[in-house]
Amino acid sequence: MRPVLVVAVLVFAAAPAAAQKFEYGKYDEVKDVKKVEWKATAEAGIIFTTGNSESTTASGGLKASRKDGKDKLTLEGGGSYAKSGLWILFDRNGNGTIDDNTEIISAETITAETLAGKLRYDRFLTELNSLFIAALASRDLPAGKAFVFGGQIGYSRSLYKSKTALTLGEFGYDYSREDLVAPGPALSIHSLRAFVGHKASMTEGTDLDATAELLTNMNTLTLPTGKDGGPLQDTRLNLKLAISAKIGANLAFQTSLEAKYDHRPGPLAIKNLAMGFAPESSSLDTIMKASLIYTFVGTNK
């Protein structure tokens, strides 16, 4: 048997992707802040296999926040990359049969190549109300999006609060410019955005984090797939459920499940298609993940 090498650092993902736990603005974080406080978390992972199975999977993420009085600045980013080598048959002489080892070749396929980053500023007005503005950038080749950048602005309010739980709602505007893998002009999408987030302490040291985000376009889009791009047709729904448990002072184990639905997905990243033919990528993406997350904290006078 050929040797198989597997190296895993900090994280093992059931599907190759990286996504940090979403942190929305919470007034309790800043109401008693008398010094500048910062916090950062980091996660990374890599898996190699060689021999009969050849693959490379890498993922990572970083999140940092800075709190000063009623202001909070958050930066987060993550990415993933996965490449697989598959044995395929290549009939070199065209006789309809495979004659020797030279007609069994390994073909490399990139199955994941995603990057995402977000910079967000929260200004807390009262204990229940705040305003926010954010800048975003991402890349997701399997979903047909070569590059996406945009921004968000909106209003956030605490809907429910207890000693062990908090539910927040957000409403606002989202702009995205999408450069797709298919030929043609980029898409400019003006959307309404609604968000609900719930965070609760299940037991001492164990937290539940659930979020739901809905976006729908207000303008008419000319889609390369030929589908109807009228208002409210390009609806996107992002769901996440995560459970984390502390296993040390600064270390936690987290499991999460994400689902992303796009009613008007981008074109498939496939080459050599006929002119004018742009098949859609899948409308639903899911990510299951298990990871170790290390937290850094500090204060400045």
C-alpha positions as CSV (number, residue, x, y, z in Angstrom):
1,M,0.0,0.0,0.0
2,R,1.3,3.4,-0.9
3,P,2.0,5.7,2.1
4,V,-0.7,8.1,3.1
5,L,0.3,11.3,4.9
6,V,-2.3,13.3,6.9
7,V,-1.4,16.5,8.7
8,A,-4.1,18.3,10.7
9,V,-3.5,21.5,12.5
10,L,-6.1,22.8,14.9
11,V,-9.1,22.1,12.7
12,F,-10.8,19.2,10.9
13,A,-13.6,20.2,8.6
14,A,-16.2,17.8,7.3
15,A,-16.5,20.0,4.3
16,P,-13.6,22.2,3.1
17,A,-14.5,25.7,4.2
18,A,-13.7,28.3,6.8
19,A,-16.2,30.5,8.6
20,Q,-15.8,32.4,11.9
21,K,-18.6,32.6,14.4
22,F,-20.5,35.8,13.6
23,E,-20.4,38.5,16.3
24,Y,-23.0,41.2,16.1
25,G,-22.9,44.4,18.1
26,K,-24.0,44.1,21.8
27,Y,-24.4,47.2,24.1
28,D,-23.2,45.2,27.1
29,E,-19.8,45.0,25.5
30,V,-19.2,48.7,25.6
31,K,-21.4,50.3,28.3
32,D,-18.8,49.8,31.0
33,V,-15.6,50.1,28.9
34,K,-13.3,52.7,30.4
35,K,-10.2,51.5,28.6
36,V,-9.6,50.4,25.0
37,E,-10.2,46.7,24.9
38,W,-9.3,44.3,22.1
39,K,-10.0,40.7,21.4
40,A,-8.9,38.3,18.6
41,T,-9.5,34.7,17.7
42,A,-7.6,32.5,15.2
43,E,-8.1,29.1,13.6
44,A,-6.3,27.2,10.9
45,G,-6.2,23.7,9.4
46,I,-4.5,21.7,6.7
47,I,-4.9,18.1,5.4
48,F,-2.7,16.3,2.9
49,T,-3.1,12.9,1.5
50,T,-0.8,11.2,-1.0
51,G,-0.7,7.8,-2.7
52,N,-3.9,6.2,-3.8
53,S,-5.8,9.3,-2.6
54,E,-4.3,12.7,-3.5
55,S,-5.8,15.8,-2.0
56,T,-4.9,19.1,-0.3
57,T,-7.3,20.9,2.0
58,A,-6.5,24.1,3.8
59,S,-8.7,26.5,5.8
60,G,-8.1,29.4,8.2
61,G,-9.8,32.4,9.8
62,L,-9.0,35.4,11.9
63,K,-11.3,37.8,13.8
64,A,-10.3,40.9,15.9
65,S,-12.4,43.5,17.6
66,R,-11.6,46.9,19.3
67,K,-14.0,48.5,21.8
68,D,-13.7,52.1,23.0
69,G,-16.6,53.7,24.8
70,K,-19.7,53.4,22.7
71,D,-17.7,52.4,19.6
72,K,-16.8,49.0,18.4
73,L,-14.7,48.1,15.3
74,T,-14.6,44.4,14.1
75,L,-12.4,42.8,11.4
76,E,-13.0,39.2,10.3
77,G,-11.7,37.1,7.5
78,G,-11.5,33.5,6.4
79,G,-10.7,31.3,3.5
80,S,-10.5,27.7,2.2
81,Y,-8.8,25.8,-0.5
82,A,-9.3,22.2,-1.6
83,K,-7.7,20.3,-4.5
84,S,-8.2,16.7,-5.3
85,G,-6.4,14.3,-7.7
86,L,-8.7,11.7,-9.3
87,W,-7.6,8.7,-11.4
88,I,-9.3,8.8,-14.8
89,L,-9.0,6.7,-18.0
90,F,-7.5,8.2,-21.1
91,D,-7.6,6.1,-24.3
92,R,-4.6,7.4,-26.0
93,N,-4.7,5.2,-29.1
94,G,-8.5,5.3,-29.4
95,N,-9.0,1.5,-29.6
96,G,-11.8,1.5,-27.0
97,T,-9.8,-0.3,-24.2
98,I,-7.2,0.7,-21.6
99,D,-4.0,-1.1,-22.6
100,D,-1.4,0.0,-20.0
101,N,-0.6,2.3,-17.1
102,T,0.1,5.3,-19.4
103,E,-3.6,5.4,-20.1
104,I,-4.5,5.8,-16.4
105,I,-3.7,9.4,-15.4
106,S,-4.3,11.6,-12.4
107,A,-6.4,14.8,-13.0
108,E,-6.3,17.6,-10.5
109,T,-9.6,19.4,-9.7
110,I,-10.0,22.4,-7.4
111,T,-13.2,21.8,-5.4
112,A,-13.0,24.8,-3.1
113,E,-11.5,28.3,-3.4
114,T,-13.1,30.8,-1.2
115,L,-12.1,34.0,0.6
116,A,-14.2,36.4,2.7
117,G,-13.4,39.5,4.7
118,K,-15.5,42.0,6.6
119,L,-14.8,45.3,8.4
120,R,-17.7,46.6,10.6
121,Y,-18.2,49.6,12.8
122,D,-21.0,49.8,15.5
123,R,-22.1,53.0,17.2
124,F,-24.3,52.3,20.3
125,L,-27.0,54.8,20.9
126,T,-28.8,53.3,23.8
127,E,-28.9,49.9,25.6
128,L,-31.3,48.6,23.0
129,N,-30.4,50.5,19.8
130,S,-27.3,51.0,17.6
131,L,-26.3,51.9,14.1
132,F,-23.7,50.0,12.0
133,I,-21.8,50.3,8.7
134,A,-19.7,47.6,7.1
135,A,-17.4,46.9,4.1
136,L,-17.3,43.4,2.6
137,A,-15.2,41.5,0.0
138,S,-15.3,37.8,-1.0
139,R,-14.5,35.2,-3.6
140,D,-16.2,31.9,-4.3
141,L,-15.2,30.2,-7.6
142,P,-17.3,27.0,-7.2
143,A,-20.4,29.3,-6.8
144,G,-19.4,31.2,-10.0
145,K,-18.3,34.4,-8.2
146,A,-14.7,35.5,-9.1
147,F,-14.8,38.6,-6.9
148,V,-17.5,40.3,-4.8
149,F,-17.2,43.6,-2.9
150,G,-19.8,45.8,-1.3
151,G,-21.1,47.4,1.9
152,Q,-23.9,47.4,4.4
153,I,-25.6,50.0,6.6
154,G,-28.4,49.6,9.0
155,Y,-30.1,49.7,12.4
156,S,-29.7,47.1,15.1
157,R,-32.0,46.5,18.2
158,S,-32.0,44.1,21.1
159,L,-35.2,42.1,20.9
160,Y,-34.8,39.9,24.0
161,K,-32.3,39.8,26.8
162,S,-31.9,37.6,29.9
163,K,-29.0,36.6,32.1
164,T,-28.1,33.8,29.8
165,A,-29.4,34.8,26.4
166,L,-29.6,37.6,23.9
167,T,-31.6,38.0,20.6
168,L,-30.8,40.9,18.2
169,G,-32.5,42.0,15.0
170,E,-31.0,44.1,12.2
171,F,-32.5,45.8,9.2
172,G,-30.8,47.8,6.5
173,Y,-29.4,48.2,3.0
174,D,-26.8,45.9,1.3
175,Y,-24.8,46.7,-1.9
176,S,-22.8,44.0,-3.8
177,R,-20.8,44.2,-7.0
178,E,-20.3,40.7,-8.4
179,D,-17.7,39.8,-11.0
180,L,-18.8,36.4,-12.3
181,V,-16.8,33.7,-13.9
182,A,-19.0,33.9,-17.0
183,P,-18.2,36.6,-19.6
184,G,-20.1,39.8,-19.4
185,P,-20.5,42.9,-17.2
186,A,-20.4,42.7,-13.4
187,L,-23.7,42.7,-11.5
188,S,-24.6,45.6,-9.2
189,I,-27.1,44.4,-6.6
190,H,-29.0,46.8,-4.3
191,S,-30.7,44.7,-1.6
192,L,-32.8,45.0,1.5
193,R,-31.3,43.1,4.4
194,A,-32.8,41.5,7.5
195,F,-30.9,39.7,10.2
196,V,-31.7,37.9,13.4
197,G,-29.1,36.5,15.8
198,H,-29.5,34.5,19.0
199,K,-26.8,33.7,21.5
200,A,-27.3,31.8,24.7
201,S,-25.2,30.0,27.4
202,M,-26.4,26.4,27.5
203,T,-24.3,25.4,30.4
204,E,-21.2,26.8,32.1
205,G,-18.6,27.3,29.3
206,T,-20.9,26.1,26.5
207,D,-22.6,28.6,24.2
208,L,-25.1,28.4,21.4
209,D,-25.0,30.8,18.5
210,A,-27.7,30.9,15.8
211,T,-28.1,33.4,13.0
212,A,-30.4,34.0,10.0
213,E,-29.8,36.6,7.3
214,L,-32.1,37.4,4.4
215,L,-31.3,39.6,1.4
216,T,-33.4,40.3,-1.6
217,N,-32.7,42.6,-4.6
218,M,-34.6,45.8,-5.2
219,N,-33.2,46.5,-8.8
220,T,-33.5,44.5,-12.0
221,L,-30.5,42.3,-12.9
222,T,-29.4,41.0,-16.3
223,L,-28.2,37.5,-15.4
224,P,-25.8,35.6,-17.6
225,T,-27.8,32.4,-16.9
226,G,-30.8,33.9,-18.6
227,K,-33.1,33.6,-15.6
228,D,-35.5,36.3,-14.4
229,G,-33.5,39.0,-12.5
230,G,-36.4,41.2,-11.6
231,P,-36.9,42.8,-8.1
232,L,-37.2,40.2,-5.3
233,Q,-35.9,37.4,-7.6
234,D,-32.3,37.3,-6.4
235,T,-33.2,36.3,-2.8
236,R,-30.4,34.9,-0.6
237,L,-30.8,33.2,2.8
238,N,-27.8,32.4,5.1
239,L,-28.3,30.2,8.1
240,K,-25.8,29.2,10.8
241,L,-26.0,27.1,14.0
242,A,-22.9,26.8,16.2
243,I,-22.1,25.3,19.6
244,S,-18.8,26.0,21.3
245,A,-17.4,24.6,24.6
246,K,-14.4,25.9,26.5
247,I,-11.6,23.3,27.0
248,G,-9.1,25.8,28.5
249,A,-8.7,29.4,29.5
250,N,-8.3,30.6,25.9
251,L,-9.2,27.5,23.9
252,A,-12.6,26.3,22.8
253,F,-14.0,23.5,20.6
254,Q,-16.7,24.5,18.1
255,T,-19.0,22.5,15.9
256,S,-21.2,24.4,13.3
257,L,-23.5,23.9,10.4
258,E,-24.1,26.5,7.7
259,A,-26.6,26.6,4.9
260,K,-26.5,29.2,2.1
261,Y,-29.4,29.4,-0.4
262,D,-29.3,31.6,-3.5
263,H,-32.5,31.8,-5.6
264,R,-30.5,33.1,-8.5
265,P,-27.0,31.4,-8.2
266,G,-24.1,32.4,-10.3
267,P,-22.9,30.4,-13.4
268,L,-20.8,27.2,-13.0
269,A,-17.1,27.7,-13.3
270,I,-16.7,25.4,-16.3
271,K,-14.5,26.1,-19.4
272,N,-15.2,25.5,-23.1
273,L,-18.9,26.2,-22.9
274,A,-20.8,27.2,-26.1
275,M,-21.3,30.9,-26.6
276,G,-24.3,32.1,-24.6
277,F,-24.6,28.9,-22.5
278,A,-24.0,29.6,-18.8
279,P,-25.5,26.8,-16.6
280,E,-26.3,27.7,-13.0
281,S,-24.3,26.5,-10.0
282,S,-26.2,24.8,-7.2
283,S,-28.7,27.0,-5.3
284,L,-27.8,25.4,-1.9
285,D,-24.4,25.2,-0.3
286,T,-23.9,23.5,3.2
287,I,-20.9,23.5,5.4
288,M,-20.3,21.3,8.4
289,K,-17.3,22.1,10.5
290,A,-15.5,21.2,13.7
291,S,-12.6,23.4,14.9
292,L,-10.4,24.5,17.7
293,I,-10.4,28.3,18.3
294,Y,-7.8,30.2,20.3
295,T,-8.6,33.6,21.8
296,F,-6.3,36.5,22.5
297,V,-7.5,39.3,24.8
298,G,-6.0,42.6,26.0
299,T,-6.6,46.2,27.1
300,N,-4.9,49.5,26.5
301,K,-4.9,52.3,29.0
